[in-house]
Amino acid sequence: MFFFIKYTPFLLKTVFYTTKVVRYKVLVVLYKVIVVLYNAIVVIKVSRVVIEVGKVVIAVSKVVITVSKVVIDKVSKY
């Protein structure tokens, strides 16, 4: 009994400390998960913008191709 009474504060401190550490580690893991999710969202948004830009570039290149075909036809007629 004496042992238990003598070391109870120490045990309580240890338990409190370990719960603090565990809580801190959980918070760190949550923070990392949030950062990863945020980065994924940013990457998705950027890729959407890149896809839109790519669509515009494809449309412009189609226009350029048709214009150049028309120009070639006109030139070949002369």
C-alpha positions as CSV (number, residue, x, y, z in Angstrom):
1,M,0.0,0.0,0.0
2,F,2.8,2.4,0.9
3,F,4.4,1.9,-2.6
4,F,1.1,2.7,-4.2
5,I,0.6,5.9,-2.1
6,K,4.2,6.9,-2.6
7,Y,4.2,6.6,-6.4
8,T,0.6,7.6,-7.2
9,P,1.6,11.3,-8.0
10,F,4.4,10.0,-10.3
11,L,2.0,7.6,-12.0
12,L,-0.6,10.3,-12.4
13,K,2.0,12.7,-13.9
14,T,3.2,10.0,-16.2
15,V,-0.3,9.2,-17.4
16,F,-1.1,12.9,-17.8
17,Y,2.2,13.4,-19.8
18,T,1.6,10.5,-22.1
19,T,-2.0,11.6,-22.8
20,K,-0.6,15.1,-23.6
21,V,2.0,13.5,-25.9
22,V,-0.6,11.3,-27.6
23,R,-3.0,14.3,-28.0
24,Y,-0.1,16.3,-29.5
25,K,0.8,13.5,-31.9
26,V,-2.9,13.2,-32.9
27,L,-3.0,16.9,-33.6
28,V,0.1,16.7,-35.7
29,V,-1.3,13.8,-37.7
30,L,-4.6,15.7,-38.2
31,Y,-2.6,18.8,-39.3
32,K,-0.6,16.7,-41.8
33,V,-3.8,15.2,-43.2
34,I,-5.4,18.6,-43.6
35,V,-2.2,19.9,-45.4
36,V,-2.3,16.9,-47.7
37,L,-6.0,17.4,-48.5
38,Y,-5.4,21.1,-49.1
39,N,-2.6,20.4,-51.4
40,A,-4.7,17.8,-53.3
41,I,-7.5,20.4,-53.7
42,V,-5.0,23.0,-55.0
43,V,-3.6,20.4,-57.4
44,I,-7.1,19.5,-58.6
45,K,-7.9,23.2,-59.2
46,V,-4.7,23.8,-61.0
47,S,-5.2,20.7,-63.2
48,R,-8.7,21.9,-64.0
49,V,-7.3,25.3,-65.1
50,V,-4.6,23.5,-67.1
51,I,-7.4,21.4,-68.8
52,E,-9.4,24.5,-69.6
53,V,-6.2,26.2,-71.0
54,G,-5.5,23.0,-73.0
55,K,-9.1,23.1,-74.5
56,V,-8.6,26.7,-75.5
57,V,-5.2,25.9,-77.1
58,I,-6.8,23.0,-79.0
59,A,-9.6,25.2,-80.2
60,V,-7.1,27.9,-81.3
61,S,-4.9,25.4,-83.1
62,K,-8.0,24.0,-84.9
63,V,-8.9,27.5,-86.0
64,V,-5.3,28.1,-87.1
65,I,-5.3,24.8,-89.1
66,T,-8.5,25.7,-90.9
67,V,-7.3,29.2,-91.7
68,S,-4.0,27.8,-93.0
69,K,-5.9,25.3,-95.1
70,V,-8.0,28.1,-96.6
71,V,-4.9,30.2,-97.2
72,I,-3.2,27.2,-98.9
73,D,-6.3,26.6,-101.1
74,K,-6.3,30.3,-102.1
75,V,-2.6,30.4,-102.8
76,S,-2.8,27.1,-104.8
77,K,-5.6,28.6,-107.0
78,Y,-3.4,31.4,-108.1
